[in-house]
Amino acid sequence: MATPLPEERPPLTLVPPIAETPVFKDEPADRKPVASIRTIAERTNQIASLALLPHTFRGYRELGRRWLDRYHNHYPQLIADADQAVRDAAGDVGQAAHFKKLADGYRDDYKEHRKAFATKTAITAGAVAGGVSFGAVTGSLWIDLLAGLGAWGLGAFHGRTRPQPGAVELPQDPAAPRDEARIRGEADLITALVKASIISEAQRDETHVVGIVQPAGPGWTATIELPRGMKAAAATSRAEELASALRVKKSQVEMRADTSEDGHEGQVVLWVANEPNPYGGKPIPSPLLTADRLDFWQYGVPLGTDARGGRHVLELVWCSILLGGLPDYGKSFLARLVAAAAALDPSVTVHVATGKAGPDWAATKQIAHSYVAGNTPEKVLAVLDLLNSLIADMQEIGERLEQLSEEHPEQCPEGKLTPELAELWKRGLTLLIMDELQELLDAAAMMKIKTDDDPDSKDRGRNGKEVLVETIARYVRVSRYAGGMALLITQRPDATSVPTLLRDVCRKRACFRVKGAASSRMVLGDDAVAAGAAPHMLLDAQKGVVVLDQGGEEGHVTLKTDFMTIPEFREICLRGRQLRIDAGTLTGFAAKYGTAGRATEGGELLADCIAVLDADGVDRARTKRLVELLAAHRPDLYQNLTETDLQARLRAAGVGGTRKLGPLDGLANPNGYFREQLAGK
């Protein structure tokens, strides 16, 4: 039986057959048919649709995902994390209430965000729908063509593959920490702590984030509870290693012990900036430039801003500050801010001693009660005389406070000079500025300074540096409760220029960029560096950035100091001079600066001293008393004479320094001058 033949079937094709186009009678029979414009458009759309279909589908899927991401804006995750933090804080009412408030805030923000985003989406969709409807109604071929191509092209553009030129795609290690923009939660952060060797892999489960990792200003922050038995200092001392683990610059990382009410010894607060230089940007002019005057007691010194843009003020009353760092990184700017704030308070008495003459402090001649510049032996001795006179002045205030505490203790409940007492006693705060400290100490180290006032003593004297260091430290100690302050500045932060004794008596310390952790410890101390203070981690480009150790529970802070040029500083000092003239507090060096009529040195001064002692019927006098007698004797010459000036002039006249006078004026053994000493006997 013959097998039947299969029926003939048409060949399979994906393209439908094209009908033959009729040939017009007047055309040659061999001419190819010409498709209409509409046919070309239809075929173009078909080809584009088929060629770009995978990209278009992927593109609109990507656009939809982006729309959902922007619509939610991570709020569901933030709310979920906050809710989980509430559950984790079970039993701790304070923590639970804090995170409950945070979760409620996220919900309110999410509601407002969705409303605003939905409104924007509706406006955009309405505009697109209007354009398409217009094309459909008018039947315009070109509008249809452009709309079709635009729709497919938009999807294809967003769905295209975008390789990075020259980039090699490496497999992502799931255990490796991402960079700061990709840190998503506790697991990534704890992995970075392991990589930085702050904790071991075995301690991973004992370490957790308190609350959530959350945005904070131009960066993100997290509070980390370390394993039991591990101190916060062990973590903060490895901030540089953590920066490496997070793949950010060391200056972006701030880590400190959590000193809040909810913190404890094993808890740290981490903040990581988004930008490589969080202190970049233009310098910020100091608000002191436009201030008419300032109450130093109440407002302190406007200092600068931190990486998050917060303003900070230096509270200097009741303490002194040591300032160090490499040259040309901003020490003079910070010191200038302190001096400018003092200049704008006419009740503050300013004394300036610098180991190098120059323009930095020349403007303070307008306001300074004392001014010494240079590092010659005579200048070093003048600085010592200044310090001794300030110590005597501070001790006198201390004696008055002691007496007041016995008679009226309610007037000085803390045993300190108060603004009310300062106004009553016609005296305010005292600020001593000592710059180029390393120059003064180096010069003093080459001198022998006689500390025994007995001229017949065989004692050749002590090393001048030791004497100067001890005298500075003594002033800082005795002046604290008497309204005295010191600003000590050095540009060589090493053991030679910053003796431990000077650092330890200064409650507050500030350090600009230095080369290593050892130099940071020289200025700030071991405790501050262990707590995360790291001026050695500052970048070369971060001039004007200082690490300030507050000396209390507030710890340290890194700031970009406000800006003030030397001409601007001079204008403030001139303003301060006028304030002092108006208040009647322009005294000492500043009162005589720029005026004629100085007292004749040498023999005339000695003759006047002997004359006033004879007229008073005494053979000895304290320096203060001798100044009073001279001013009463010849007010035209000696009205503005200070104790420091008199001591310097008498030393220059060959009299030497002050001597112990024995019991005098109710004091056991004050310093001063004998008549025979002044007469050269």
C-alpha positions in Angstrom: 0.0 0.0 0.0 1.4 3.3 -1.0 2.2 5.8 1.7 0.2 9.0 1.2 2.2 12.1 0.5 2.0 14.8 3.1 0.0 17.8 2.3 2.0 20.7 1.0 2.3 23.4 3.7 3.5 27.0 3.4 7.0 27.7 4.8 7.2 29.2 8.3 8.2 32.9 8.6 8.2 35.5 11.3 7.6 38.3 8.7 4.1 38.4 7.0 4.1 38.4 3.2 4.0 41.8 1.7 1.3 42.3 -0.8 2.4 43.2 -4.3 2.2 46.8 -5.0 0.4 47.5 -8.3 2.4 49.0 -11.1 1.0 52.1 -12.7 0.5 52.0 -16.4 2.9 54.9 -17.0 5.8 53.3 -14.9 8.3 50.8 -16.2 7.5 47.3 -15.3 10.9 46.6 -13.8 10.7 49.6 -11.3 10.7 48.5 -7.6 7.6 49.5 -5.5 7.9 52.6 -3.3 6.5 52.2 0.3 4.5 55.0 1.8 5.8 57.2 4.7 3.3 55.5 7.1 4.6 52.1 6.0 8.2 53.1 6.7 7.2 54.4 10.2 5.4 51.2 11.0 8.4 49.1 9.9 10.8 51.3 11.8 8.7 50.9 15.0 8.6 47.1 14.5 12.4 46.9 14.0 13.1 49.1 17.0 10.7 47.2 19.1 12.3 43.9 18.4 15.9 45.1 18.7 15.4 47.1 21.9 12.8 44.9 23.6 15.1 43.3 26.2 16.7 46.7 27.1 13.3 48.4 27.2 11.8 45.8 29.5 14.8 46.0 31.8 14.8 49.8 31.7 11.1 50.2 32.8 11.7 47.6 35.5 14.6 49.7 36.7 12.6 52.9 36.5 9.8 51.3 38.5 12.3 50.1 41.2 13.8 53.6 41.4 10.3 55.1 41.8 9.5 52.7 44.6 12.9 53.4 46.3 12.3 57.1 46.1 8.7 56.7 47.2 9.7 54.8 50.3 13.1 56.6 50.8 14.3 53.9 53.3 11.6 54.9 55.8 10.2 51.4 56.2 13.7 50.1 57.1 14.3 53.0 59.5 10.9 52.5 61.2 11.6 48.7 61.5 15.0 49.3 63.0 13.6 51.8 65.5 10.8 49.4 66.4 13.4 46.7 66.9 15.4 49.0 69.1 12.3 49.6 71.2 11.9 45.9 71.7 15.6 45.4 72.5 15.4 48.1 75.1 12.7 46.2 77.1 13.2 46.9 80.7 15.0 50.3 80.1 12.2 52.8 80.1 14.4 55.7 79.1 15.9 53.9 76.1 12.5 52.5 75.0 10.9 56.0 75.2 13.8 57.5 73.2 13.5 55.0 70.4 9.7 55.1 70.4 9.9 58.8 69.9 12.4 58.2 67.1 10.1 55.6 65.4 7.1 58.0 65.6 9.1 60.7 64.1 10.1 58.5 61.2 6.4 57.6 60.6 5.4 61.2 60.5 8.2 62.1 58.1 7.3 59.1 55.9 3.7 60.2 55.7 4.7 63.7 54.6 7.3 62.3 52.1 4.8 60.0 50.4 2.3 62.8 50.1 4.8 65.2 48.5 6.3 62.4 46.2 2.8 61.3 45.0 1.9 64.9 44.1 5.1 65.3 42.0 4.4 61.9 40.3 0.8 62.9 39.5 1.9 66.2 37.9 4.5 64.4 35.7 2.1 61.7 34.7 -0.6 64.2 33.8 1.8 66.1 31.6 2.9 63.0 29.7 -0.7 61.7 29.3 -1.8 65.1 28.0 0.9 65.0 25.3 0.0 61.5 24.2 -3.7 62.4 24.1 -3.0 65.4 22.0 -1.2 63.2 19.4 -4.0 60.7 19.4 -6.7 63.3 18.9 -4.9 65.3 16.2 -3.8 62.1 14.4 -0.4 63.7 13.7 1.9 61.0 12.3 5.1 62.7 13.5 3.8 63.0 17.1 2.9 59.3 17.1 6.3 58.5 15.7 8.2 60.6 18.2 6.0 59.3 21.1 6.6 55.7 20.2 10.3 56.1 19.7 10.6 58.2 22.8 8.9 55.6 24.9 11.0 52.7 23.7 14.2 54.8 23.8 13.6 55.9 27.4 13.2 52.3 28.5 16.2 51.1 26.4 18.4 53.9 27.8 17.7 53.0 31.4 18.0 49.3 30.7 21.3 49.5 28.9 24.4 47.8 30.3 26.8 50.5 31.7 30.3 49.1 32.2 32.9 51.4 33.8 35.7 52.1 31.4 38.9 50.4 32.6 37.2 49.0 35.7 37.6 45.3 36.6 34.6 43.7 38.3 35.9 41.8 41.2 33.8 39.3 43.2 32.5 40.9 46.3 33.6 39.3 49.6 30.4 39.2 51.6 32.5 39.6 54.8 34.3 42.7 53.6 33.0 46.0 54.9 31.6 48.5 52.3 32.6 52.1 52.1 31.0 54.8 54.2 28.2 55.4 51.7 27.2 51.7 51.8 27.3 50.9 55.4 23.8 49.5 55.9 23.6 48.2 59.4 25.1 46.6 62.4 26.7 43.6 60.6 28.8 45.7 58.3 30.0 47.9 61.0 31.0 45.1 63.4 32.8 43.5 60.5 34.8 46.7 60.1 35.7 46.6 63.8 37.0 43.1 63.4 39.1 44.1 60.3 40.5 47.0 62.4 41.5 44.6 65.2 39.4 46.5 67.6 37.5 43.3 68.4 38.3 39.7 67.5 36.2 37.5 65.4 35.3 35.6 68.6 33.9 38.8 70.1 31.6 39.6 67.2 28.5 38.2 69.0 29.3 40.3 72.1 29.5 43.5 70.2 26.4 45.4 69.0 25.1 48.8 67.9 22.9 50.5 70.5 19.9 51.6 68.5 20.6 51.9 64.8 23.2 53.2 62.3 21.6 56.5 61.3 22.4 59.7 59.3 23.9 62.6 61.3 24.6 65.9 59.5 27.0 65.4 56.6 27.8 61.8 57.7 26.5 58.9 59.7 26.8 57.9 63.4 26.4 54.8 65.5 26.8 54.1 69.2 28.7 50.8 69.8 28.7 48.7 72.9 31.9 46.8 73.1 32.4 43.3 74.6 32.3 43.0 78.4 35.5 44.0 80.0 36.8 46.1 77.1 37.3 49.8 77.7 36.3 52.5 75.3 39.9 53.7 75.2 41.0 50.5 73.6 38.7 51.2 70.6 39.2 55.0 70.3 43.0 54.5 70.2 42.6 52.6 66.9 40.5 55.1 65.0 43.1 55.2 62.2 42.8 51.4 61.7 39.0 51.7 61.7 39.3 54.3 59.0 41.3 51.9 56.9 38.7 49.2 57.4 35.9 51.5 56.4 37.9 52.6 53.4 37.8 56.3 54.3 40.4 58.9 55.2 41.5 59.0 58.8 40.3 62.6 59.2 36.7 61.5 58.4 36.5 59.3 61.5 35.6 60.7 64.9 35.4 58.1 67.7 35.1 58.9 71.4 33.9 57.3 74.7 30.1 57.7 75.3 29.9 60.1 78.2 26.2 60.7 78.0 23.8 59.6 80.8 23.1 56.4 78.9 26.7 55.6 78.2 29.2 53.6 80.1 32.9 52.7 80.1 32.5 50.1 77.4 30.6 52.2 74.9 31.8 54.5 72.1 30.2 56.9 69.8 31.4 56.8 66.1 30.8 59.5 63.5 32.0 59.2 59.9 31.9 62.1 57.5 30.7 61.6 53.9 33.3 63.9 52.5 37.1 63.2 52.5 37.7 66.7 54.1 34.8 67.5 56.3 36.4 70.8 57.3 36.8 72.0 53.7 35.3 75.1 52.3 36.0 78.8 52.7 37.2 80.2 56.0 34.5 81.5 58.3 35.0 85.1 59.5 34.9 85.5 63.2 31.7 87.0 64.7 34.1 89.2 66.8 34.7 91.2 63.7 31.3 92.9 64.0 30.9 92.8 67.8 30.9 96.2 69.6 32.0 94.7 72.9 32.0 91.3 74.7 31.3 90.1 78.2 34.2 87.6 78.7 32.7 86.3 81.9 29.4 85.3 80.2 30.2 84.5 76.6 33.7 83.3 76.4 35.5 83.1 73.1 33.6 82.3 69.9 36.0 79.7 68.4 34.7 77.9 65.3 32.6 75.0 63.9 32.8 71.3 64.0 32.5 68.9 61.0 28.7 68.8 61.4 28.4 72.7 61.4 27.9 73.1 65.1 29.3 76.3 66.7 31.6 76.1 69.7 32.8 78.5 72.3 35.9 78.3 74.4 35.2 78.8 78.1 38.5 80.1 79.5 37.5 81.6 82.9 38.9 79.6 85.8 41.4 77.8 83.7 44.5 78.1 81.4 45.1 76.6 78.0 48.2 75.2 76.2 48.3 75.5 72.5 50.7 73.6 70.3 51.2 72.3 66.7 53.4 72.6 63.7 54.1 76.0 62.2 51.7 77.6 59.7 48.7 75.4 60.7 46.6 78.0 62.5 47.9 78.5 66.1 48.2 82.3 65.7 44.6 82.4 64.4 43.2 80.7 67.5 45.4 82.7 69.9 44.2 85.9 68.1 40.6 84.9 68.7 41.2 84.6 72.4 43.1 88.0 72.5 40.4 89.7 70.4 37.6 88.5 72.8 39.6 89.8 75.7 40.2 93.1 73.9 36.5 93.7 73.5 35.9 93.4 77.3 37.4 96.6 78.9 37.4 94.9 82.3 40.0 92.3 81.2 43.6 93.2 81.9 45.9 91.7 79.1 49.6 91.0 79.5 51.7 89.9 76.5 55.0 88.1 76.5 56.4 86.7 73.3 59.8 85.1 72.6 60.1 86.6 69.2 59.5 90.1 68.0 57.2 90.4 65.0 53.8 91.6 63.7 51.7 88.8 65.3 51.2 90.6 68.6 52.1 94.2 67.7 48.3 95.2 67.8 48.1 94.3 71.5 50.3 97.2 72.3 47.0 99.2 72.1 45.5 97.4 75.0 48.2 95.4 76.9 49.1 96.5 80.4 52.4 94.7 79.9 54.3 93.9 76.7 57.6 92.1 76.4 58.9 90.8 73.0 62.2 89.0 72.4 64.4 86.3 73.9 67.6 88.2 75.0 68.7 87.7 78.7 67.1 91.1 79.5 63.8 90.1 78.0 63.8 86.7 79.8 64.4 88.5 83.1 61.6 91.0 82.2 59.2 88.1 81.7 60.2 86.6 85.1 59.5 90.0 86.7 56.1 90.1 85.0 55.3 86.7 86.2 56.3 87.4 89.8 54.3 90.6 89.8 51.2 88.7 88.5 51.7 86.0 91.2 51.8 88.7 93.9 48.7 90.3 92.4 46.8 87.0 92.4 47.9 86.2 95.9 46.6 89.6 97.1 43.2 88.7 95.6 43.4 85.3 97.3 44.0 87.0 100.6 41.0 89.3 100.1 38.8 86.3 99.2 40.0 84.4 102.3 39.1 87.4 104.5 35.7 87.7 102.7 34.9 84.0 103.2 35.4 84.5 106.9 33.3 87.7 107.2 30.7 87.2 104.5 30.9 83.7 103.0 27.7 84.1 101.1 29.5 86.6 98.8 31.9 84.0 97.5 30.2 80.6 98.0 32.8 78.8 95.7 35.8 80.8 97.0 36.3 82.4 93.6 36.3 85.9 92.3 32.9 86.7 90.9 31.7 89.3 88.5 30.0 91.1 91.4 33.2 91.1 93.4 35.3 92.2 90.4 33.0 95.2 89.9 33.1 96.0 93.6 36.9 95.8 93.9 37.4 97.7 90.6 39.2 94.8 88.9 38.4 92.2 86.3 39.9 89.1 84.8 43.6 88.9 84.0 44.8 87.2 80.8 48.5 86.4 80.3 49.5 85.5 76.7 52.8 83.8 76.2 53.8 83.1 72.6 56.9 81.4 71.1 57.3 79.6 74.4 60.0 77.4 73.0 62.1 80.5 72.2 61.8 81.8 75.8 62.6 78.4 77.3 65.7 77.9 75.0 67.0 81.3 75.9 66.4 80.8 79.6 68.2 77.4 79.4 71.5 79.2 78.6 71.2 81.4 81.7 71.8 81.1 85.4 69.2 83.0 87.4 69.9 83.9 91.0 67.0 83.0 93.2 68.7 84.0 96.5 68.2 87.7 97.1 71.2 87.8 99.4 73.9 89.7 97.3 76.7 88.1 99.4 75.4 84.5 98.7 77.8 82.2 96.9 74.9 80.7 95.0 75.6 81.2 91.3 71.9 80.6 90.5 69.7 77.9 88.9 69.1 76.9 85.3 67.0 79.6 83.9 64.6 77.2 82.1 63.8 75.4 85.3 63.1 78.7 87.0 60.9 80.0 84.1 58.9 76.8 83.9 58.3 76.7 87.6 57.3 80.4 87.7 54.8 80.0 84.8 53.3 76.9 86.5 53.0 78.7 89.8 51.2 81.6 88.2 48.7 79.2 86.6 48.1 77.5 89.9 47.6 80.6 92.1 45.6 82.5 89.5 42.8 80.0 88.9 40.4 81.2 91.6 41.5 84.8 91.4 40.3 85.4 87.8 43.7 84.8 86.2 44.1 82.9 82.9 47.1 82.0 80.7 47.4 81.2 77.0 50.6 79.4 76.4 51.6 78.9 72.8 54.4 76.7 71.3 55.2 75.6 67.8 57.5 72.8 68.7 55.4 70.2 70.5 58.2 68.0 72.0 59.4 67.2 75.5 61.9 70.1 75.3 59.4 72.9 74.5 56.4 71.5 76.4 57.6 70.3 79.8 55.1 68.0 81.5 54.8 70.5 84.4 53.4 73.1 82.1 51.0 70.8 80.3 49.6 69.3 83.5 48.7 72.7 85.1 46.7 73.7 82.0 43.3 72.3 82.2 42.5 72.9 78.6 44.8 72.0 75.7 44.6 72.5 72.0 46.7 71.0 69.2 46.9 71.7 65.5 48.4 69.2 63.1 51.5 67.3 64.3 53.6 64.6 62.8 52.9 61.7 65.1 51.0 60.4 68.1 53.9 61.1 70.4 53.7 64.9 69.6 49.9 64.7 70.1 50.5 63.2 73.6 53.1 66.0 74.4 50.4 68.6 74.0 47.1 66.9 74.8 48.3 64.3 77.2 48.0 60.5 77.2 44.4 60.3 78.3 43.1 62.6 75.6 44.9 60.7 72.8 43.7 57.4 74.3 40.2 58.8 74.2 40.4 59.4 70.5 41.9 62.9 70.2 44.2 62.7 67.1 45.7 65.9 65.7 48.3 63.6 64.1 45.5 62.3 61.9 44.8 65.7 60.4 45.6 66.2 56.7 48.1 68.6 55.4 45.2 70.5 53.7 43.4 70.9 57.0 45.0 74.2 58.1 43.0 76.0 60.8 41.6 72.7 62.1 42.4 72.1 65.8 41.7 69.3 68.3 40.5 70.9 71.6 40.6 68.9 74.8 38.1 70.6 77.1 39.6 69.0 80.2 36.4 67.7 81.6 33.7 65.1 80.9 32.9 66.8 77.7 36.1 65.3 76.3 37.6 66.6 73.1 36.3 68.2 69.9 37.8 68.8 66.5 37.0 72.3 65.1 37.8 74.5 62.2 38.6 77.9 63.8 37.2 81.1 62.7 39.3 83.4 60.5 40.8 86.8 61.4 43.6 88.6 59.7 46.2 90.7 61.4 44.7 94.0 60.0 41.3 92.9 61.3 42.8 92.0 64.7 44.4 95.4 64.9 41.0 97.1 64.3 39.5 95.1 67.2 42.4 96.1 69.4 41.9 99.8 68.5 38.2 99.3 69.4 39.2 97.7 72.6 41.6 100.6 73.4 38.7 103.1 73.0 36.5 100.9 75.2 39.2 101.0 77.9 39.6 104.8 77.6 35.9 105.2 78.0 35.8 102.9 81.0 39.0 104.3 82.6 40.8 100.9 82.4 43.6 101.7 79.9 46.7 101.3 82.0 50.3 100.3 81.9 52.2 99.9 78.6 49.1 100.7 76.5 48.4 104.0 78.3 51.9 105.2 77.4 52.1 103.6 74.0 52.4 106.2 71.2 52.7 109.1 73.7 55.7 111.2 74.7 57.0 112.1 78.1 58.6 108.9 79.4 60.4 109.1 82.6 64.2 109.7 82.3 66.1 106.5 82.9 69.1 106.0 85.0 70.2 108.6 87.6 67.0 110.6 87.5 64.8 107.6 88.3 67.1 106.5 91.1 67.1 110.0 92.6 63.4 110.1 92.6 63.1 106.7 94.3 65.5 107.8 97.1 63.6 111.1 97.4 60.2 109.5 97.9 61.6 107.0 100.4 63.1 109.8 102.4 60.0 111.8 102.3 58.0 108.8 103.5 60.5 108.3 106.3 61.3 104.7 105.4 64.3 102.8 104.3 62.6 100.1 102.2 59.4 99.7 100.2 57.4 97.1 98.3 57.4 97.6 94.5 53.7 98.5 94.6 54.3 101.1 97.3 57.2 102.6 95.5 55.2 103.0 92.3 52.5 104.8 94.4 55.0 107.1 95.9 56.6 108.0 92.6 53.2 108.7 91.0 52.3 111.0 93.8 55.7 112.7 93.6 55.8 113.4 89.9 52.5 112.4 88.3 53.5 113.9 84.9 56.2 111.2 84.6 55.0 108.3 86.7 51.2 108.4 86.6 51.1 105.3 84.3 54.1 103.5 85.7 53.5 99.8 86.5 55.4 97.5 88.8 56.8 95.6 85.9 58.0 98.8 84.2 59.7 100.0 87.4 61.4 96.6 87.9 62.7 96.6 84.4 63.9 100.2 84.5 65.7 99.7 87.9 67.3 96.5 86.6 68.5 98.4 83.5 69.9 101.1 85.9 72.0 98.5 87.6 70.0 98.1 90.8 69.2 94.4 90.2 66.1 92.5 91.1 63.8 92.8 94.1 64.9 91.6 97.6 63.1 90.1 100.6 62.3 93.0 102.9 61.3 91.2 106.1 58.0 91.9 107.9 56.4 94.9 106.2 52.9 96.2 105.6 51.3 93.3 107.4 53.1 90.8 105.2 55.6 88.2 106.5 58.4 88.8 103.9 57.4 90.7 100.8 59.7 91.6 97.9 60.8 95.2 97.2 63.8 97.6 97.4 66.1 98.9 100.1 67.2 102.6 100.1 70.8 101.5 100.2 70.2 99.2 97.2 68.9 102.2 95.2 71.8 104.3 96.4 74.3 101.7 95.1 75.7 100.8 98.5 
